[in-house]
Amino acid sequence: MHSVQSLGAVDGPGLRYVVFLQGCPLRCAYCHNPDTWEYGAGEERGAEELVRQILRYRPYFGDKGGVTVSGGEPLAQPAFVEELFSRLRREGVHTALDTSGIGDPAAAERVLAHTDLTLLDLKFAAEEEYRRHCRGSLSAVLRFAALTAERNIPLWVRHVVVPGLNDTVEDMRRIRDMAEGFPNLKKLEWLPFHNLCLEKYQSMGIPFPLQGVPPMDADRLEELIAKL
């Protein structure tokens, strides 16, 4: 595990206990958590122990909230997430998976068997852009999205809008059209790029790919959304 947030308000419905796992196969240009990339770093925890800790917060997140597992990339540790979600569901706790969709499909299916909601980061609408800016594959993401649809798991799609990278109406329409093609889509969230992560990159001695790119202006983003 990388860290936890005991009362998160932006990672699924209601208040959420958010578990951030360590390790990620992607290197997205706008990643704001480079400290979660390395596999094997962080704190080792067992699912049973973590569930006991989570349940102490149940009076706060109650029936309208639940637990979200994020990263890093949760599908990089599928056996742990599968066990954690299985135990939580037996306790009647709502489970949400915040993922890039990159991972072994068979392992992902086992995780989805215990998942109530999927938050999917849809980063770009073309294979070449995924490979250039994330070192990942759009086809893998679409395969994962199809798995969520087969199981009829509610899907929230998230997309980070970055000035000069994917901030045209045409860019956003391609994402919207792709997202609306998922039959289980319940919400599409447009997230503004910010560069508050710059200090992390500097402290870790890692070049930030978007050095000098300004944060996405909130008013500008609203103007773009209105034109879709």
KANOR-V82885 format. One record per residue. N is the residue number from 1. RES is the residue in three letters. PSI is psi in whole degrees, 0 to 359 (999 if undefined). OMEGA is omega in degrees with one decimal (999 if undefined). BURIAL is b if it has 9 or more other ideal C-beta (glycine too) atoms within 8 Angstrom, else e. Layout:
BEGIN
n-><N | N>
res-><RES | RES>
psi-><PSI | PSI>
omega-><OMEGA | OMEGA>
burial-><BURIAL | BURIAL>
END
This chain:
BEGIN
n-><1 | 2 | 3 | 4 | 5 | 6 | 7 | 8 | 9 | 10 | 11 | 12 | 13 | 14 | 15 | 16 | 17 | 18 | 19 | 20 | 21 | 22 | 23 | 24 | 25 | 26 | 27 | 28 | 29 | 30 | 31 | 32 | 33 | 34 | 35 | 36 | 37 | 38 | 39 | 40 | 41 | 42 | 43 | 44 | 45 | 46 | 47 | 48 | 49 | 50 | 51 | 52 | 53 | 54 | 55 | 56 | 57 | 58 | 59 | 60 | 61 | 62 | 63 | 64 | 65 | 66 | 67 | 68 | 69 | 70 | 71 | 72 | 73 | 74 | 75 | 76 | 77 | 78 | 79 | 80 | 81 | 82 | 83 | 84 | 85 | 86 | 87 | 88 | 89 | 90 | 91 | 92 | 93 | 94 | 95 | 96 | 97 | 98 | 99 | 100 | 101 | 102 | 103 | 104 | 105 | 106 | 107 | 108 | 109 | 110 | 111 | 112 | 113 | 114 | 115 | 116 | 117 | 118 | 119 | 120 | 121 | 122 | 123 | 124 | 125 | 126 | 127 | 128 | 129 | 130 | 131 | 132 | 133 | 134 | 135 | 136 | 137 | 138 | 139 | 140 | 141 | 142 | 143 | 144 | 145 | 146 | 147 | 148 | 149 | 150 | 151 | 152 | 153 | 154 | 155 | 156 | 157 | 158 | 159 | 160 | 161 | 162 | 163 | 164 | 165 | 166 | 167 | 168 | 169 | 170 | 171 | 172 | 173 | 174 | 175 | 176 | 177 | 178 | 179 | 180 | 181 | 182 | 183 | 184 | 185 | 186 | 187 | 188 | 189 | 190 | 191 | 192 | 193 | 194 | 195 | 196 | 197 | 198 | 199 | 200 | 201 | 202 | 203 | 204 | 205 | 206 | 207 | 208 | 209 | 210 | 211 | 212 | 213 | 214 | 215 | 216 | 217 | 218 | 219 | 220 | 221 | 222 | 223 | 224 | 225 | 226 | 227 | 228>
res-><MET | HIS | SER | VAL | GLN | SER | LEU | GLY | ALA | VAL | ASP | GLY | PRO | GLY | LEU | ARG | TYR | VAL | VAL | PHE | LEU | GLN | GLY | CYS | PRO | LEU | ARG | CYS | ALA | TYR | CYS | HIS | ASN | PRO | ASP | THR | TRP | GLU | TYR | GLY | ALA | GLY | GLU | GLU | ARG | GLY | ALA | GLU | GLU | LEU | VAL | ARG | GLN | ILE | LEU | ARG | TYR | ARG | PRO | TYR | PHE | GLY | ASP | LYS | GLY | GLY | VAL | THR | VAL | SER | GLY | GLY | GLU | PRO | LEU | ALA | GLN | PRO | ALA | PHE | VAL | GLU | GLU | LEU | PHE | SER | ARG | LEU | ARG | ARG | GLU | GLY | VAL | HIS | THR | ALA | LEU | ASP | THR | SER | GLY | ILE | GLY | ASP | PRO | ALA | ALA | ALA | GLU | ARG | VAL | LEU | ALA | HIS | THR | ASP | LEU | THR | LEU | LEU | ASP | LEU | LYS | PHE | ALA | ALA | GLU | GLU | GLU | TYR | ARG | ARG | HIS | CYS | ARG | GLY | SER | LEU | SER | ALA | VAL | LEU | ARG | PHE | ALA | ALA | LEU | THR | ALA | GLU | ARG | ASN | ILE | PRO | LEU | TRP | VAL | ARG | HIS | VAL | VAL | VAL | PRO | GLY | LEU | ASN | ASP | THR | VAL | GLU | ASP | MET | ARG | ARG | ILE | ARG | ASP | MET | ALA | GLU | GLY | PHE | PRO | ASN | LEU | LYS | LYS | LEU | GLU | TRP | LEU | PRO | PHE | HIS | ASN | LEU | CYS | LEU | GLU | LYS | TYR | GLN | SER | MET | GLY | ILE | PRO | PHE | PRO | LEU | GLN | GLY | VAL | PRO | PRO | MET | ASP | ALA | ASP | ARG | LEU | GLU | GLU | LEU | ILE | ALA | LYS | LEU>
psi-><144 | 310 | 175 | 155 | 113 | 332 | 79 | 148 | 5 | 11 | 47 | 180 | 144 | 196 | 140 | 143 | 116 | 125 | 120 | 118 | 160 | 142 | 129 | 134 | 347 | 163 | 70 | 139 | 327 | 18 | 132 | 4 | 62 | 342 | 353 | 1 | 316 | 128 | 143 | 351 | 181 | 197 | 130 | 128 | 150 | 152 | 318 | 315 | 318 | 321 | 318 | 319 | 316 | 318 | 340 | 339 | 2 | 323 | 338 | 314 | 336 | 207 | 341 | 348 | 211 | 212 | 134 | 132 | 126 | 200 | 205 | 207 | 112 | 327 | 355 | 345 | 61 | 324 | 319 | 314 | 320 | 312 | 316 | 311 | 321 | 314 | 319 | 319 | 325 | 335 | 1 | 24 | 131 | 133 | 136 | 136 | 116 | 107 | 159 | 350 | 7 | 118 | 172 | 124 | 320 | 318 | 321 | 321 | 321 | 324 | 315 | 337 | 342 | 21 | 130 | 334 | 139 | 129 | 110 | 122 | 110 | 102 | 321 | 167 | 11 | 144 | 316 | 322 | 320 | 315 | 321 | 317 | 347 | 347 | 38 | 187 | 125 | 324 | 324 | 321 | 317 | 325 | 318 | 317 | 322 | 324 | 319 | 324 | 320 | 325 | 0 | 42 | 125 | 139 | 126 | 126 | 134 | 144 | 125 | 126 | 121 | 126 | 130 | 354 | 312 | 38 | 29 | 161 | 323 | 317 | 312 | 328 | 323 | 318 | 314 | 314 | 321 | 315 | 318 | 349 | 348 | 118 | 341 | 12 | 129 | 336 | 143 | 118 | 127 | 117 | 128 | 135 | 139 | 159 | 29 | 346 | 354 | 320 | 325 | 313 | 316 | 318 | 332 | 355 | 30 | 129 | 135 | 118 | 333 | 32 | 128 | 349 | 127 | 159 | 155 | 123 | 130 | 319 | 320 | 319 | 318 | 324 | 318 | 315 | 322 | 337 | 355 | 999>
omega-><174.2 | -177.4 | 173.9 | 171.2 | -169.1 | -178.9 | 177.7 | -176.4 | -175.0 | -175.0 | -178.5 | -176.9 | 177.1 | 173.6 | -174.6 | 164.9 | -172.6 | 178.1 | 178.4 | -179.7 | -177.5 | 175.2 | 178.3 | 178.8 | -177.2 | 173.4 | -175.9 | -175.3 | -176.6 | -179.0 | -179.6 | 178.4 | 179.8 | 177.9 | 176.7 | -174.8 | -168.7 | 175.1 | 175.8 | 176.0 | 178.4 | -174.8 | 178.8 | 179.9 | 174.7 | -177.8 | -178.4 | 179.0 | -178.4 | 178.0 | 177.9 | 179.1 | -178.7 | -175.2 | 175.4 | -179.3 | -177.3 | 177.1 | -178.7 | -177.9 | 170.9 | -176.8 | -177.3 | 178.5 | -180.0 | -175.8 | 174.7 | 173.0 | -176.8 | -177.5 | 13.2 | 177.7 | -177.8 | -178.6 | 172.5 | 176.2 | -170.9 | -178.4 | 179.2 | -178.3 | 177.2 | -179.7 | -179.9 | -178.6 | 178.8 | 179.4 | -179.3 | -179.4 | 176.5 | 177.5 | 179.9 | -178.1 | 178.3 | -177.2 | 177.8 | -180.0 | 178.6 | -166.5 | 171.3 | -178.4 | -178.5 | -179.9 | 179.3 | -175.7 | -179.6 | 177.9 | 178.6 | 178.0 | -179.8 | 176.1 | -176.6 | 177.4 | -178.4 | -175.1 | 179.3 | -176.9 | 174.3 | 171.6 | -173.8 | 174.3 | 175.4 | -165.0 | 178.3 | -176.6 | -179.9 | -178.9 | -176.4 | 179.0 | 177.4 | -177.1 | -177.3 | -171.3 | -177.0 | -172.2 | -179.8 | -174.4 | 176.3 | -179.2 | 176.9 | 179.0 | -180.0 | 176.5 | 177.9 | 179.0 | 178.3 | 177.0 | 179.1 | 179.4 | 179.3 | 179.7 | 179.4 | 177.0 | 178.7 | -173.6 | 167.9 | 177.1 | 177.8 | -179.7 | 178.6 | -179.4 | -173.1 | 178.0 | 176.5 | -177.6 | -178.6 | -171.4 | 173.1 | 177.2 | -179.9 | 177.2 | -175.1 | 176.6 | 178.6 | 176.9 | -179.9 | -177.5 | 178.5 | -179.2 | -177.8 | 174.3 | 177.5 | -173.7 | -178.8 | -179.6 | 177.0 | -176.7 | 172.5 | -177.1 | 175.1 | -176.0 | 179.5 | 174.3 | 170.7 | -177.0 | 178.6 | -178.8 | -174.0 | 180.0 | 177.2 | -179.9 | -178.7 | -178.9 | 179.4 | -179.6 | -178.9 | 176.4 | 177.5 | -175.1 | -177.1 | 176.0 | 178.2 | 177.0 | -178.0 | 174.0 | 177.2 | -179.9 | -175.6 | 179.6 | 177.8 | 178.5 | 178.6 | 177.3 | 179.1 | -179.4 | -178.3 | -178.1 | -176.8 | 999>
burial-><b | b | e | e | b | e | b | b | e | e | b | b | b | b | b | b | b | b | b | b | b | b | b | b | e | b | e | b | b | b | b | e | b | b | e | b | b | e | e | e | e | b | e | e | e | e | b | e | e | b | b | e | e | b | b | e | b | b | e | b | b | b | e | e | b | b | b | b | b | b | b | b | b | b | b | b | b | b | e | b | b | b | b | b | b | b | b | b | b | e | e | e | b | b | b | b | b | b | b | b | b | b | b | e | b | e | b | b | b | b | b | b | e | b | b | b | b | b | b | b | b | b | b | b | b | e | e | e | b | b | b | e | b | b | e | b | b | b | e | b | b | b | b | b | b | e | b | b | b | e | e | e | b | e | b | b | b | b | b | b | b | b | b | e | b | b | b | e | e | e | b | b | b | b | b | b | b | b | b | e | e | b | e | b | b | e | e | b | e | b | e | b | b | e | b | e | b | b | e | b | b | e | e | e | e | e | e | b | e | b | e | e | b | e | e | b | b | e | e | b | b | e | e | b | b | e | e | e>
END
